[in-house]
Amino acid sequence: MVPFKEVFLGRDQRPYTRATSCQKCVRAGGKHNDLDNVGYTARHHTFFEMLGNFSFGDYFKEEAIVKAWNFVRNDLDLPAHRLSITVFHEDDESAELWRKILPPEAGPITRLGKEDNFWSMGDGKGVPCGPCSEIFFDTGDTEAADDDRYLEIWNLVFMQFQADGNGGLDALPRPCVDTGMGLERVCSVLQGVPTNYETDLLAPLVQQAAAIVPVKDHPNATVFAKIAADHVRAAAFLIADGVVPSNVGRGYVLRRILRRAVGFGHSVGLREPFLAALLPTLEATFAASNQYPELTERRGAIASVVQAEETNFFQTLDQGMDFLEKHLQRASAGQIVDGAFAFKMYDTFGFPVDITTRVAQDRGLQVDLDSFRVHMEAQRARSSANASWASDSAFGMRDPTEEVRAWAGQGVQAHFSGHECTQEAHAHVLAKAPGAQPGTTWVSISPCPLYPEGGGQQSDRGTLSCAQGNDFPVLHVCKPFEDGLAVLVEGSPENLPPVGSALSAVVDARSRRGAAAHHTATHLLQAALRAELGEHVVQAGSLVTSDRLRFDFTHSAPLSTDQIRRIEACVNGFAEQAIDVQTQTVSLEEAKKMDVLMHFGEKYGQEVRVVRVAGEADPNMPVTHSAELCGGTHVTNTAVLHPFKIVAQSSVAAGTRRVEAVVGAAARVWMQERVDTLENIATELKADVRPEAVQAAIRKLCETQQRQKADIKALQKRILEASAANGGASSENGNAPSKATSETVAVHEIPDLVPDDLKQARKSLQTFLSTAVKADPNRLHVVVCGSKLVACSTQNPSLHAGDMLKRILATDGPLPGKGGGSPAFAQGQLSKDRTASPRDILQFVQSNQD
């Protein structure tokens, strides 16, 4: 179990040595990815529950094996003759322990190799690993394949090694036990059904999904019902834990799951969102256990995100499927579909590669997934390079080195004192290690007033100083493990005081004040958003800096101007009341009983900090109370938050909005910048600086510009009509059309009078061509406008404008480009600036006439 990795390695100490768990698991990406198999097999899922028991240096193989056998035999009452065991082929100890307790009627003990019975928590150096022993149940289905007849129901992993990165194994400080039993599999055994989808965990969802298929005997109906049932479970739990659809990380996993379900729904004839309708059944399925209250507490947010993502994808699905079908029709069976095309389907129509791959496979084609991944990585690199201030990389996040992480096993525990003070005169150096960049050092000090990055808030800036007078600027602060603090400073390790000595630590006061103000404002903003928009609003991400905040939340529509004004007024109302901000440290269990907002995506310790702002009732404020669990820094009184101003809003993903805001001193700077801009505009317009005067001057300027545009268009039309009526003859100004003619063809060259307006240029071309054809209907008229546009037209039934234009625009034609049309009219655009003269074009047309 990954959350216990540091415990297995001896770097993290827990107040217990034994544990049991029921863990929510999503398997839809990375090393363990079952997404493509879901719906086609009896037991693959994107979401499942894993039961487990753990020992951290307490009991080991013998007791783990005895406990497991007693549970499957006595608690689950499974018959011994249907149970068999596998062990790692070198693990004689486990094999002997099983032999001692198995009755004669039990199945065999089979030794298997490393691929089957040696488990590792990831790849690379330092990962915990060890031999494992598995318990299998014989379903008795003699017609099924071995994987379906003999079900692995429990895996006992004996964590006793860590990989050295070179193929060798080092012993862990203390041997541990990590077991895993899939709840869905065990239910299928206990309930005597052949697949997990027929258990009471999934059957109600499968039945409801099957009932909405328009064509009941559709060949994909059963597969679709399983996919919908599984995927809505995964999506609901991901959203409840704070994940929202996006194109990166966990958000992309969620998007792929939702869109795969929608894609299969589309394949069986569904044309409207359907997943959200399954959510009440899902909630009812889990209600009996009362183990996942987040499904009920976040019901509105889950439904909103699912509905928005479905609706958004359905809008492009038909168009995307048509485009995909046309492309695949041109391919022959066995052909490889280019990864660039698969990426285009993703980038243009939002198609996860899973859908493109499935449709291609249905036609006997394969997709070049390696090429697709190359294009995806290139896009991610471009996105990273273009990231704004609000990206998580904007702070230059620095990961602690392995040497820093190893401090956990060395008892390096630091106390954070930053909630009580912003400087420590006698902080003790607990440990230090070189930073990843030359000339930088990681150092752990205690007590430490510097806030480590976390909860969306940037880390403090500041200075460490030693008695010799040397100052070391703080670059970053992080929490590499529980009870650990690491400060990255400028300076080499040898220049810092030795371990055990003291130094002073001072927080940059201005940076701290700004971050604290924006963090408190984030809490009040969330309260105002929930009051204004509804309880479905849930935090989907945040970023707090010293000069602004960013807040992502679940909501399907942009905020209107009136909504923004009311939200701003609410937060400013908190500030105007000058309320003392209260903080309280309580146990996590106590906090759960309070009326406190908790974020399911956050990891909370046994003790948590409640940040509360309780104002007085105000008819102009829809909410006057905010209470959240938060370990960040906050102001002591809301008065310093005035003014609060929302400066931007945008869409992060379907069903997720983002607002950016500034408060206090940062807001005043932002406002002054706008005043300066207004004054500069007023000066340019020679207007009074009053906003209404500037608006009037701009309005007058726009009206003048519109009149001038209309005059120019009218003049252009008169010039072109006169030129066409005159047969395209040149005039004295040199800008009038020129042409080359033969008995059946006339090639005209007209100037592009509006080179910056492609739409208007096309209108100019069509105006000229219409007049020319009326004056001379029997010829094929070819008109080139400027250096980029071309069109053909004729009223002669023996000539075909569309066919001739395609020849002209062919790669070996005089005007390479793209275009087409009907026998009477066709138009196109050149791929590069024109060099051919009207005479060149005329000769080409004459030589290519049928």
C-alpha positions, 0 to 999 in steps of 0.5 A: 500500500503506497501510503505506507511506503515510508513506514516500510522503509523505516523513514516514518514512525506511526503510533501503531504497529498493526493496521487494517484498511479498506482502500479506494483504488483507481487503476486507469493509468501508468504502470497498472492500467486496466482501462482498455479491459473494462467491460470485456472481462469478468473482473477488470475495473477502473475503481475497486476497493482493496481490503488489507492488513499490515504489520510494521515490524510486528508479526511476520510470515507465520502469523500473517499466514495463520491469520489469512487461513483462519479468515478465509476458512472460519470467517468467510466459510470457504471450503478448503478443497476449493482453496490453493496456495502459491509461493515464491519459488525461493521462499521455503519458509512460507511453503513450509508454514503453509504445509503445517496448517493446510488440511489434506483436502486443501488444494496444492502449494505451487511455487512460482517465479519472480514475475508472479510471486515477488511484489515491488512497490514501483521500479528503481532504487530504494523501493520496498519489495519482497516475496508474496504468497497468494490464495486462490479459489476454484470456482468449479467452472470447468469451461472457463479459462484458468484465470477465470476458474481459479481466482486470486482472492488474497495476496500476502506480501512479505516486505523484507527488502528494498531494491538497490537499483542494480538488481540487488536487494538490501534488507529493510530495517524491520520486516513488514507485512502488506496484504491485499484482498479485492472486495469485488472478487471476494463478493463474487465468490461469496455470492456465487456469481460468475462475474464481479458485475453480478454482485450487489456492488455493481449489479444495480448500476449495470441493470440501470445502464442496460435499461437506457440502451435504445436498441435492446439487442445491440451487440455492444449493449452488455459491454456498454452497461458494464463500462457505464457501471464501472466508470461512473463509480471511478468518476464519482470517487475521483471528483469527490476527492477533489479531482476535476477533468483536465488534460494532465495528471489525475484530471486526464485520467478522470477525463479519459474514464468519462469520455470512454463511457460517453464514447461507448454510449454513443456507439449504442445509440445514446445521444444525450448525457446519461452518466449523471442519471446513474449517480443516485443508484451509485450513492444508494449502493454505498449508503448502507455501509456509511463508509463514504459520506463524501458521495452524499456531501459532494453530491451536487459537485459530482453531478455538476462535473459529470454532467458538464463533461458529458455535455461538452463531449457530446457536442463534438462527438458526432462531428469527431466520429464523422471525421474519424470514419472518413479517415479510416475508410481510406485505410486498408485492413492491417494498416497502421493509423498515424499517431499524428492523426490520433493526436489530432483527434485528441487535440481537435475533438477531445477524443481520448486515444482509447476511442480512436484505437477502439474504432480503428480496431473494429475496422482491422486497423492499429494506431501508432501509440508510440507516435501519439505519445511523442505528440502528446509530450511535445504538446505538454512541453509547449504548454509548460513553456507557455504557462502563466504566473498561476502555474504550479511551476511558477514558484520554481518548486524544488523537490527534496533530494533522496538525502533529505528524504532519508532524514526521516529514518534518522530521527530528524524532526523539526517543529514549525513555529511560524504560526506563533512568530516570524523569527527565531533567534536560536534555531538549531541545525538538525541536518544539512545536505547539498541542493540539486543546484550547485551553491545551494544547500538543504538544511533542517532547523528547529524551531522553524518559523518559515512556512513550508509550501503546502495547501496551495500556499507558496513557501515563505521567503526569508534569511538564515543568519549565523553568528559569524555574520553570514546571511543565507537567503531562503529559496524554498521551504518544503515538508519532505515527510511527516514532522520534517521541514527542509529549507533550501538556501543559497550557500554551500554546505561547508559555509553553513554552521555545522549540525548541532549549532545555532543560527537565526531564522527570519521570515520576509515580513512583506511576503508573509503578510501578502500570502497570509492575506490572500490565503484568508481571502481564499477561505472567504471567497469560497464561502461567498461562492458557495452562498452565491452559486450553491453547495455544489461548489467545491474547491478543485485547486488553489494557489496563494502567493504574496500578491494574488490568489487563484481559486478553482472550483466546480461550477459549469457556467461563467460568473456573470458581472452581477455575480462577481459584484455580489461575491466581491461585496460579500468578501469586502463585507467580511473585511469591513466588519474587521473580524478577528480570525480565530484558529484552534487545534483539535483532533481530526475526530473532533473536527469531523463533528464540527461545522467545518469545511474539509477538502477530501483531496487533502491529507490530514494528520491526527491533529488539525487546525481550524481557521474560523471567521465569524462575522455579524449578520448583514442583510447585504451579505449572503454568508457571514461565517467561514470555517475550514481545516487549514495549516496555512498562514492567515491574517489576525483580522479581516480589516487588512483584506480590504479591498478585495477584487476579482481580476480574472475568470476562466474555464479550467475544464468542463465543469470547473471554473477559475477566478483570480483575485487580489486583496489589500495592498496588492489590490491597491497596486492593481487598481493604481495600475488601471488608473495610470492606464486610464490617464494615459488613454485620456492623454492620447485621446486628448480627453478629460481623465474622468471615466465617462469622458474617456468613454465618450471620446472612445465612442466618438472615435469608434463611430468615426472609424465605422463611418470610414470603413463603410465609405471605404467598402462602398468605394472598393465596390464601385472600383471593382464593379467599374473595372469588371464592367470595363473588362478588367482593363488597366487604368492610370492609377496602376491599382486597377485590374489587369487581365489575359484572355483567350476565346474561352478564358479570361484571367483577371488580376485584381488588387487586395484593397483590404489585405488585413481583412480576409472576409472582406477580400473574399467579398471583393473578389466575389463582387468583381467576379459576379460583374465580370460573368454577367458582362461575359457569360460564355467565358471561364473567368479566373480571378486572383485577388492579391497574393492569396485568393483565387476564384473561378466562375462561368455560365457556360455549361460546357465549362466546369469552374470547380474542376478547373480550380482544383487543377490550378490549385494542384501542387503542380499547378500555377497556384498551389493551394486548396479549394473547390466548388460547383460547375458555376462557381469555385474559390480557394486560397493559395498555400504561399504567395503568388508568383504566376502572372495572369498570362502564366495562368491563362496558358495553364488553363488553355493546356488543361481544358478538356 
